[in-house]
Amino acid sequence: MSGRDARDRAPRVKNRAPAAVQITAEQLLREAQERQEPSIQAPKQRVQDLEELSEFQGRKRNEFEGRIRYSRDSIRAWIKYAQWESSQNEFERARSVFERALDVDPRSTELWLKYTDMELKARNINHARNLYDRAVTLLPRVDALWYKYVYLEELLLNVPGARQIFERWMQWEPNDKAWQSYIKLEERYNELDRASAIYERWIGVRPIPKNWVIWAKFEEDRGQPDKAREVFQTALEFFGDEEEQVEKAQQVFAAFARMETRLKEYERARVIYKFALARLPRSKSASLYAAYTKFEKQHGDRAKVELTVLGKRRIQYEEELAYDGTNYDAWFSLARLEEDAYRADKEDGEDVEPTRVREVYERAVANVPPALEKRYWRRYIYLWLQYAAFEEIDTKDFGRARDVYKAAIKLVPHKTFTFAKLWLAYAYFETRQLDVTAARKVLGAGIGMCPKPKLFSGYIELEMRLREFDRVRTLYEKFLTYDPSLSSAWIQWTQVESAVEDFERVRAIFELAVQQALDMPEIVWKAYIDFESGEGERERARSLYERLLERTSHVKVYISYALMEVSVLGGGEDEDGNEIEGEAGDPELARAVFARGYKDLRAKGEKEDRALLLESWKSFEEQHGSPEDLAKVEEMMPTTRKRWRKAEDGSDTLEEYWDLIFPDDERDANPTSFRFFQAAQQWAAQRGGDEGEGGLSYDLPSDSDEEEDEDEGEKDAEAMDEDD
């Protein structure tokens, strides 16, 4: 049996249909509200005579006394007791209750305020004054009591009394709000000299920048600009000229400059801004720089505005670099900024030193990448290159530029990786200094320490500009000894030898190249064949094609071979400018190459290459052949046919595809059906249809073509049955 009794289970609902009368939530809430019982209310009592009043008061007093007897420390109970007595106009009793409460907790601010409020409501002014005097004497740090006391005296138009209370309060050196209240009191009664004296006393107690600014603004507003300047000058003397002190007084400097701007003393304001900015680092004066920038945009000329914007951008870049010293993009921007400023000063005719630019570059290159991986050094190395370029181009300090290059080369870990651009830049620098020997030593050291193809190419280009062909040959020999698989290097060497017309050396280089394990041998063979063709050496070119076909039977080789046989080789102009006719090609030899290539590709089963070869052959016959030759090639052109095969995923499903059908393949495989299809194509050609035209077509046929293919397949099957 289960642990639960059957009676505990909810009864099963037999009828799940909705009830005829539906009850809404609003109706349920309304009924619940109506059925609530009324709350118990205390009965109202009416006092008919003095005897009942005395009885009622005695009963209430007993209740209050009982409460404070059980909770003597509850100030709220004492206050309620005293307020009830005052409501009965029993002020003596109310005072007695308050005094008894003060004996319990004499430092309760709420108790003093309620006590004084009772006296003020009863218009007992002197009693209230005495209470305020007792309260501020006992609790001088409670500002609310002082404010109430001062407000009472001012409300009674007793301004000297209010001033006397403020003087007592100021002896305790309260917060800034209390001083400002005293000053506003004097301003309300137009006692501005007294207010200025209070400001001076306030500054003596709280000499913070904000208070100095408020005092100076007060003097300016009452029409005493000289007094305001004196206040600001006193403030600046108080804070001093040290960096930390000036940083603390930025608010004073900004307010001083704004005041001079309002007084249209723009030069004074500019001097104040510059004085402060000259003594503060860029990272600590962002707000002051922003104010100075705004000032210059409004009241300065173009040069001063640009100088201000320059300073602001310096601060921005310095903040980025303080966060990440390896942010080389920020270093580039900062260095470019300083270079532009240096160039602008030079254009203005000023005699300036590039100290700031050099300082930026020295700080930048000091942030070496943390890891010995080339990807971290790619941006860093450009700092050195720009540094050297600046020293060479802008400052004309070539010795310092050379030192920069040497330091950069010494810093790079060449055994792990190197930068060819650094070596080449150093070598070109020495070349510009007309010291070719030093440039060669630099590049030689680079090749000996860390050879790279780009370094070899740069060295060779330098020697080519100097027309030192023997050195170029030596460099190519070392280059290809270092890496003989570079096809581009072999070709460049042959181009150099062709330029000096040493054709035997060109052929020797090509022969060496084709014997190597090249990364791209096809471009070397093509360059070799193009060279022989350009020189009009058809036999040599033919021999090269034959050698190449022994290595590969690519369709492009056959096409290029055939087109070479039909093209005109040689020709040009002699030394006298007379035209020389080239050797004409032989179309029969080209046709033989096409036929040979077609036969080879057919034997290998390369259908797409055969189709590509036939397309080129057809174009050749259209230009150089007779109609019979063209018709012969067109008969060899393939057609497309839809077929079925098993899916490549290994399943038993069939998928359709379009296959290339060559006439000669069909002739050899099914001679009877081939004759039938040939007759059908001739019949279709006579009717003007497109099906009988030979040619390669990769377009998918239409639905009608598919139906005709199916009909032809049925006819083919019937013909084969008849032959059988």
N, C-alpha and C positions, 0 to 999 in steps of 0.2 A: 504494500500500500504506500501511497505517496505521503510525504510529511504534512501536506496541507489537507485540511478538512474540506469536504465537498461543499460545505456551507459557506466557506470563505471565498469560493470562486464567484465571479460575477455571473448573474443569470444570463442564459443564452437568449438573444433577441430572436424571436420567431418571426416577427413582422418587421422587415427592414424598409418598408415603404414610408415616404415622408408623411408627417402628420398633416391633417387638413388645415389646422391653424398653426401658423409659424410664429414664434416669439423672437423678437429682435433684441439685440444687446441694449439698445436704448430703453426698451420697455422693461428689461430686467433691472437696469440701474434706477429707473423711475420708481418701480415698485419697492426696491430696497430703500430708497430715500423716504418714501411715504410710510414705510413700516417701522422706521426708526423711532425710538421713544424720545420724547423731548428732554433736553438737558436740564439738570437741576440748577435753578437760579436762586441766589440768596434773596430772601425777602427784603423789601424796602421798608426802612424804618423812618418814622416821622416823629420829630421831637416837638412836643406840645408846650413844654414849660421849662423853666430853669432847672427844676429838679431832675427831669428826664435828661436834660443836657449834661448836668453834672454826673449823673449815673453813667451816661454814654461815654463821656470823657474819661471817667475813672476806669471803666471797663477797657477802653482802648489803651490807656496808659499801662494798665496791668499786662495787657497783651504785649506791648512793646518792651516793657521791662522784662517780661519773661523771655522774650526773644534774645535781647542783648545779654541776659543772664546766661543763657545757654550758648550763645555765640558772641562772646565779647569782642573778638577780633574782626567780626564782620562789619566793615565800614558801611556797607550798603544798608544794614539794619539801623545803624545810628543815623544815617542820612534820612531814611524814611521816617524815623521817629521825630527828628528835628523838623522836617518839612511838614509833618502832620501838625506839630505844635504851632508852626508858623501859620498854617492854614486856619487854625482856630484863634489866630491873633494873640497867641500866648508867646510873645517874642522873648520874654524873660526866660520862660521854660525852654524855648527853642535854643536860646544862647547857652543855657545851662547844659542842654543835651550836647550841643556842638563842643563845648568846653570839655565835658566829660569824654567825648570821643577823641579830642585832641590829646587828652591825657593818655589815651590808649595808643594812638598812632599820630604823633605830632608831625611826621614827615609825609603824610598823605596829601598829595596835591589836590586830588579830587575833593577831599574834605574841606580844604581851605577855599577852593573855588565855590563850592556849594554854600559855605558859610557866608562868603562875601556876596554871593548872588542873593541870598536871603535878605541881607541888610540893604542891598541896593533896591530890591523890589519894594522893601518897606520904606525907602527913601531915607534911610539912616546913613547919610553920607560920611559923617565923621566916624561912625562905627566901622564903615567899610574901609576908610583910610587907615584906621588903626589896625584893622585886620591885615590889609595889604602890607603895612609897614612891618608887622610882626612876621608875616609870611616870608617876605623877601629877606628879612634879617636871618630867619631860620633856614630858608632854602634859597640861597643866592644864585644857584646854578639852574634853577627852574625858570626858563625864559617866559613861560606862559604867565606866571605871576607878575613879572616885570611888565609885560605887554598890557595886562589888565590894569595894572596900577597906573601906567603912563596914559593909557586910553581914558581912564577915569578923570585924571587931572586935566587932560586936554579937552575932554567933553565939558568940564566945568569952566573952560577958558582960563585955567590956571597954568599958563605957559611957563612962567618961572618955576612953578612947582614941578611941572613935567620935566623941565630942563634939569632941575635939581635931582629928580629921580634918575634921569639918564646918567648924570654925572656919577651918582652912587653906583649905578649898574656898570658903567665903563671901568670903574676901578677893579672890577672882577675880570676884565679883559674877555668879554664874551665873544661869540662867533661873529662872522662878517655881517650876517643879517641884522644883528642888533646895532652894529655901527651904522649900517645903511638906514635903519629906522631913525636913529638920532639925526643923521644928516637930512633925511627927508622932512623931519620936524622943522629944522631950521630953514629948509627951502620953502616950506609951506608959509612961513612967516617972513620970507625974503631976507633972512639973516645969512647972506652968502659968505660973508667973511667968517662968521662963526662956523659955517659948514666947511669952509676951506681949512680952518684950524682943526676941525674934527678929523678931516681927511689926513692931515699931517700926523695927528695922534694915532689914527688907525694904521697908517703905514709903519709907524714906529712899533706897533704891536704885531702886525701881520704884513711883513714886507714881501709879498708874493707878486709876481708880474701882473696878475689880473687886477690887483688893487691899485697898482701904479697906473695902469691903463684907465681904470675908472676915474681916478683922481684927475688925470690929464684931460679926459673927455669932459669932466665937470668944468674945469677951468676954460676949456675951449668953448663950451656951450654958453658960459656967462660972459664971453667976449674978452678973455684974457689970454691971447695966444702966447705972449711972452712968458706968462706964468706957466702955461702948459708945457712950453719948451723947457723951462727950468725944471719942471717936474720930471720930464723924460730924461734930461741930462743928469739929474740927481739919481734917477733909477739906474742909468747906465754906469755911472760912477760906483753905485752901490754893488752892482753885479760884477763888474770888472771886465777884463779883456781876455781872460783865458778861455780855452775851447769849451770846457764844461760850463763855465759861467755864461758864455755867450749863447750856448745851446739852451740853457735854462731861460734866458731873456729874449728868445726869439719873438715871443708875443709882444714884448715892449718895442723891439725894433720895428716889427710890422705895423703896430699902431702908430708909432712915431712917424714912419714914412707915409702912412695913410693920412695923418693929420697935415703933414706938409703938402701932400697932394691936394687935399681939400682947400688949403690956403694958397694953391697955385705956386708953391715953391718947389718946382720939379727938380731943380738941381740939388736942393737940400735932400729931397726924398731919394734921389739916385745915390747920393753920397752915403746915406744911411744904409740903403740896401747893400751897396758894395762893401761898406765897412763890416757889416755882419757876415756876408757871404765869404769874404776873404778870410775870416777867422773860424769858419765852420767847414768840416769835411763835407763832401758832396752827399754822402749817405745820410747825413743828419739834418739836412736843410731843404728837404723836398718841398715843404709847405712855403717856406720863405722864397725859394726859387720860383714857385708857382705864382706867388704874389708879385715878385719882381718881373716875371715874364708878362703878366697882365699889365703891369705899370708901363713897361716899355712898349707894348703893343698900342697902348692908348696915348702915350706922351713922348715916345722916343722915335728916333729916325730908324731907317732900315738897317744900318750896320749894328746898332745897339740891339734891335729886335733879334737879329740873327745871332748875335753873341749870347743873348739870353736863352734863346731856344737851344743853342749849342750846349749851354750849361745844363739845361733841363734834360737833354738827351744823355749827357754824360752820367747824370744821376741814375737814369733809368738803366743804362748798361751796367753801371757799377753794382746796382742792386741785383741784376741777373747774375753777374759774375760772383758776387758774394754768396749766392745760393749754390752755384755750380761753377767751379773754376775751370772745368774742362769743357765748358760750353763755347766751342771754338767759333760758332756763328756770331755769338755776342762779341768775342774778341775781334773778329773781322769788322763788325759794325763799328766798334769803338775805335779801332785803328784807322778805319776809313774816315770816321768823323774827325779825328785829330789831324789826319793828313789834309783833309779839305780845309780845316781851319788854318793850318800852317800855310797852305798855298794861297788862301785868301789874304792872309797877312803879308805874304811876299808880294802879291800883286798890288797891294795898297802901298808898297814902298817901305814897309816897316822892316827894321833889322831884327828879326826874331831868330831864336835858336830852336832847333827841332828837339828840344829836351823832352817835351811832353810826349811827342810821337815815339821817341826811342824808349821812353819809360813804359809806354803801353806795350810795345813789342817785346821788351825784355820781360815784363810781367807775363805776357801771353806765352812766350816760348818756354818759360819756366814751368808751365803746367804740362809736363810730359805725360802722354797717355799711360794709364796704369798697367796695361797688358801688352805683351810682345806679340800682338796680332796686327797684321797690316791694315785691316779695316778700321782699327782705331786710330791709325797714324795718317790716314789719307788726308783728312782735313787739317791735321796738325802741321804737316810738312809745308802746306801752302802759307802758313804764317811766316816760316823762314824765307820762302821765296818772295813774298811781298815785302818783308823786311829788307832783304837785299836789294830788291828793285827800288824801294824808296831811297835807300842810301845812294844808289847809283844814279837815279834819274833826278830826284828832287834836291838832295843835299850835295851831290857831286863828290861825295867822300868815298872814293874808290877803294882806298885801303880798308875802310870800315866794312864796305860791302864784301870785300874778299874775306875778311875775318868772319862775317856772318855765314858765308858759304862754307868755310872750313869748319866752323862750329857745328853747322847742321850735319855735314858729312860725318863728323866725328861722333855725333850723337846717335845717328841711325844704326841699329844693329844689323849690319850688312850680312852677317852669317845666317841670319834668320830670314830677312827680306831686305829689299832695297828699293830705291825710287830712281828710275832712269831719268825722270824729269829733273831731279836735283843735280845729277852729274852733268847732264846736258846744259842746264842753265848756268852752272859754274863754268863749263868749257866755253860757252858762247860769250859769257862775260869776259873771260880772258881774251877771247878773239876780238871783242870790241875794244879791248885795251891794247890791241896790236901785239899781243904776246901769244903767238900761235904755238910756240913750244910748250908754254904752260898749259894751254888748252889740250894739247895732245897728251901731256903727262896726266892731266886730270882724267881724260877718257880712258887712257891706258890703265891707270890705277883702278878705275871703275870696272873695266873688263877683266882685269886680273883678279880683282877681289870678288866680284859678283857679276858674272857675265849674264846678259839678257839680250834677247833679239832687238828690243827697242834701243838699247844702248849701242849695239853694233850698227843699227840703221842710222842713228844720229851721228855716230862717228864717221860713217861712210858718207853721209850727206855733207858733213863739214869738209871732208877731203875733196868731194866732188866740187863744192863751191870754190875750193882753192885750186882745182884742176890738177890735183896730185893723183894721177891715175895709177901709178905704181903702188902708192900707199893704199889706194882703193882695192886693187887686186889682192894685196897682202891681207887687208881686212876681211875681204870676202873669203879668202882661204881659211882664216882663223874662224870666221863666222860659221862656215859650213863644216869645219872640223868640230866645232862646238856642237852643232845640231845639223847633221846632213839630211834630215827629213823635212826641212822647211822648203816647200816648193816655191814659195814666193821669193825666197832669197836666191835660189838658182835662177829664176826668171829675171830678177833685178840685175844680177851679175851679167847675164847675157845681154840685157838692154844697155848696160854700160859699155860692153865690148862692141855692140852694134853701133853705138854712138861714135866710137873711135874707128869703126870700119875694120875691125880685126875679126873677119868672119870665120877664119879657121879656129880661132880661139873660142868663138861662140859655139861652133859645132862640137868642139872638144868638151866644152862645159856642159852642153846638152847631153852628150854621150855619157859623161860622168853622172849627170843627174838621173837619167832614166835607169841607171843601174842601182840606184839607191832605193831604200824602203821609204818612199815619200808619203807625206800625209795626204796630199791631193795629187796623185800622179797624172790625172787626166788633164790638169791645166798645164803641166810641163810638156806632155805630148802635144797638146794643142799649140802651145807656144813654139815648140820645135818645128811642127809642120807649118805653122803660119810663117815662121822665119824662112824656111826653104821655099815656100810658095811665093813669098814676097821677093825673094831673090831670083825667081824664075827657074828654080831647079825642080822641074817636074819629076824627073827620075828619082831624085833624092826624096822628094815628098812621097812618091809612090812607094819607095822602099820603106819609108817610115810607117806608112799606112799598113803595109804588109806585116811589118814587125809588130805593130800594135794589134792587128787582127790575130796574131798568134797568141797574144795575151788575153784579149777579150773580143767577143763578137757582139758588142753592143750595137743596137740599130743606128744610133747616132754616128758611130764610126763609119758604117757603110754609107749612110747618106752624105756625110762630109766627104768621104772618099770619092763618091760618084760626082758630087758637085765640083770637086777639085779637078777631075778629069775633063769636065766640060768647060771650066772657066779659063779665062785668058790670064796667063802668068807672065811676069816680067813687065817690060814696058817702062814708061816714065820719060825722063828728060836726061840728055847728056850734059857735059860740062858747058857746051855752047848754048844750051837751051833748046836744042832740037828734040822733037818728040821721037821716042823709040817705040816701035810697035812690039807688043808682047806676043808670046806664043799662044796660038789659039788651041782650044781643047778639042778632044775627039769624042763626039756623042756616043759612038759605038763602044768605046772603052767605058764610058759612064754607064751605058745600058748594061754592059757585061757585069759591072760592079753591082748594079741593082739586082740583076738576075742571080748573081752569086750570093748576095746577101739574103734575097728571098728564099733561096734554096737552103741556106744555112739555118735561117730562122724557122723554116718549115720543118726541118729535121729535128729541131729542138722543141717544137710545139709551142712557140711563142706567138700566140694569135694577135695580141694587141700590138706587138712590135712589127709583125707582118703587115697589119693594117696601116700602121704609121709609115712603114717603108713604101707601101703601095700608094699612099697619098702623095708622098714626095716624088715617087716615080711618075705618077700621073701628072703632077705639076711640071716635072722635067719634060715629059713627052709633049705637053701642051705648048712648051716654048721651043723645043729643039727637035721634036719628032714629027713623023708623018701621021696622017689620019689612021693608017693601018696600025702603026705602032701604038697610037693612043687607044684604038679599039681593042687591041690585044691586052693592054694593061687594064682597061675597063672590064674586060671579061674576067680578069683575075680578082676584081674587087669583091670583097665579102658582102654578104647580106646578114641581117639580124633575124633571129628566129627564137620564139618562146619555147623553152624547154623546162622540164621538171627534174629535180634532183632531191636527194635526201638532205634534211636540214643539217647545218654544221654543228648543232648542239648535241648530235649523237642520237636524237630521237628518231622514231620511224616516220615522222611526218614529212611530207614533201613540200618543197618550196619552188616557185617558178623563178626563172632567170632568163636573161636574153643572151644568146650565144651567137658568136660570129661564125658564119658558115662560108667557107671558101670553096669556090667551084672545083678547083683541082682536087681538094680533099674528097668532095662528094663524087667526083668522077672516078677516083681510085677506089673508094669504098663501095659505092652503089652505082655502077655505070648505067643500069637500066632506068632507075628512078631519076638519075641525073639527066638522061635524054628526055624523059618525060617533063621534068621541070623546065628544061631549056625550051622545049616546044611550047609549054604553057606561057613562058615569058615572052616568046616571040609573038604568040597569039595576042597576049595582053598589050604588047607594044604596038601591034597593028591597030588595036582598038583605041589607042591613045592613052592607055592607063599608065600609071606610075609604077606598077609592080614590076614591069619588065626591065626597068632601067637599072643597070648595074651601078654599083658605088657603095661606099661605106656610109652607113647611116646609124647613128646612135640614138635617134629619136624613137620613142615608143610608138608602135603602130596604134591605129584607132580600133574601135570594136569591129568595124567592117573588115579591117585587115585580118583580125584574129579569126573571124568567121571564114574568110577566104583561105587562110592557112589551114584551118580544120578541113575544109572541102578538099584542098589540095592533098592533105594527108590521106583522106579517104580514097581519092583517086589513085594515089601512089600505092596504097595497099592493094586496090583492085588490080592495078597493072602488074604488081609483083605476083599476085595469085594467078593471073593469066600466063605469065612467063613460066611459073612453076608447072 
